[in-house]
Amino acid sequence: MSKQRDPQPPKEFLGVGGDQITARRFVEERLAELPHRPEDAEVRLRGLLAIYEDLNARGHPEPMVLLAGVLGIPVEVLIRHLRAAQR
């Protein structure tokens, strides 16, 4: 029997003054769940948008900076990805 973990940490870990290491790990885990195949690009973009919206809803002080940092891309590139996901 496998133990299923809660994919979302408590809200206080991602809020203002929250533990940045925990927030980063949370984003890394969420990103790892997204598809990586080129044919799944739209699904991946929607997943990025969902992660951003989750961080924002939890009150993370800089959700774009965190997500872009974990992805290793400039914030401007992330903004383009998120806009594409909204279309």
One Martini backbone bead per residue (centre of mass of N, CA, C, O) as a GRO file, in nm:
protein
   87
    1MET     BB    1   0.092   0.039   0.026
    2SER     BB    2   0.066   0.362  -0.063
    3LYS     BB    3   0.174   0.676   0.017
    4GLN     BB    4  -0.010   0.967   0.016
    5ARG     BB    5   0.049   1.289  -0.060
    6ASP     BB    6   0.028   1.619  -0.008
    7PRO     BB    7   0.069   1.855  -0.269
    8GLN     BB    8  -0.005   2.073  -0.038
    9PRO     BB    9   0.099   2.299   0.150
   10PRO     BB   10   0.071   2.499   0.378
   11LYS     BB   11  -0.004   2.827   0.343
   12GLU     BB   12   0.234   2.949   0.522
   13PHE     BB   13   0.472   2.858   0.326
   14LEU     BB   14   0.371   3.081   0.086
   15GLY     BB   15   0.371   3.326   0.233
   16VAL     BB   16   0.443   3.579   0.399
   17GLY     BB   17   0.739   3.467   0.543
   18GLY     BB   18   0.792   3.216   0.422
   19ASP     BB   19   0.934   2.925   0.316
   20GLN     BB   20   1.135   2.918   0.041
   21ILE     BB   21   1.219   2.623   0.024
   22THR     BB   22   0.937   2.504   0.030
   23ALA     BB   23   0.830   2.657  -0.215
   24ARG     BB   24   1.033   2.545  -0.417
   25ARG     BB   25   0.963   2.245  -0.380
   26PHE     BB   26   0.672   2.271  -0.463
   27VAL     BB   27   0.732   2.362  -0.752
   28GLU     BB   28   0.908   2.125  -0.839
   29GLU     BB   29   0.687   1.911  -0.801
   30ARG     BB   30   0.481   2.032  -0.997
   31LEU     BB   31   0.665   2.029  -1.248
   32ALA     BB   32   0.717   1.716  -1.251
   33GLU     BB   33   0.403   1.658  -1.330
   34LEU     BB   34   0.456   1.762  -1.596
   35PRO     BB   35   0.472   1.752  -1.915
   36HIS     BB   36   0.756   1.710  -2.171
   37ARG     BB   37   0.632   1.687  -2.433
   38PRO     BB   38   0.581   1.861  -2.717
   39GLU     BB   39   0.269   1.771  -2.752
   40ASP     BB   40   0.224   1.903  -2.435
   41ALA     BB   41   0.247   2.219  -2.425
   42GLU     BB   42  -0.035   2.317  -2.337
   43VAL     BB   43  -0.046   2.164  -2.070
   44ARG     BB   44   0.205   2.295  -1.950
   45LEU     BB   45   0.109   2.587  -1.957
   46ARG     BB   46  -0.138   2.540  -1.775
   47GLY     BB   47   0.034   2.443  -1.537
   48LEU     BB   48   0.189   2.704  -1.491
   49LEU     BB   49  -0.060   2.873  -1.434
   50ALA     BB   50  -0.157   2.710  -1.188
   51ILE     BB   51   0.090   2.761  -1.014
   52TYR     BB   52   0.077   3.065  -1.011
   53GLU     BB   53  -0.212   3.088  -0.894
   54ASP     BB   54  -0.150   2.938  -0.633
   55LEU     BB   55   0.066   3.126  -0.523
   56ASN     BB   56  -0.109   3.380  -0.529
   57ALA     BB   57  -0.345   3.272  -0.347
   58ARG     BB   58  -0.130   3.221  -0.101
   59GLY     BB   59   0.062   3.493  -0.093
   60HIS     BB   60   0.298   3.514  -0.254
   61PRO     BB   61   0.520   3.775  -0.306
   62GLU     BB   62   0.682   3.615  -0.578
   63PRO     BB   63   0.570   3.406  -0.806
   64MET     BB   64   0.735   3.472  -1.066
   65VAL     BB   65   1.018   3.454  -0.951
   66LEU     BB   66   1.001   3.168  -0.850
   67LEU     BB   67   0.918   3.021  -1.112
   68ALA     BB   68   1.148   3.125  -1.291
   69GLY     BB   69   1.379   3.018  -1.113
   70VAL     BB   70   1.309   2.717  -1.133
   71LEU     BB   71   1.317   2.720  -1.455
   72GLY     BB   72   1.551   2.921  -1.565
   73ILE     BB   73   1.400   3.198  -1.634
   74PRO     BB   74   1.285   3.475  -1.731
   75VAL     BB   75   1.015   3.659  -1.652
   76GLU     BB   76   0.938   3.742  -1.943
   77VAL     BB   77   0.901   3.451  -2.043
   78LEU     BB   78   0.686   3.366  -1.844
   79ILE     BB   79   0.475   3.571  -1.933
   80ARG     BB   80   0.440   3.453  -2.216
   81HIS     BB   81   0.345   3.175  -2.124
   82LEU     BB   82   0.095   3.270  -1.960
   83ARG     BB   83  -0.047   3.409  -2.195
   84ALA     BB   84  -0.072   3.155  -2.371
   85ALA     BB   85  -0.244   2.994  -2.159
   86GLN     BB   86  -0.497   3.202  -2.173
   87ARG     BB   87  -0.587   3.133  -2.484
   0.00000   0.00000   0.00000
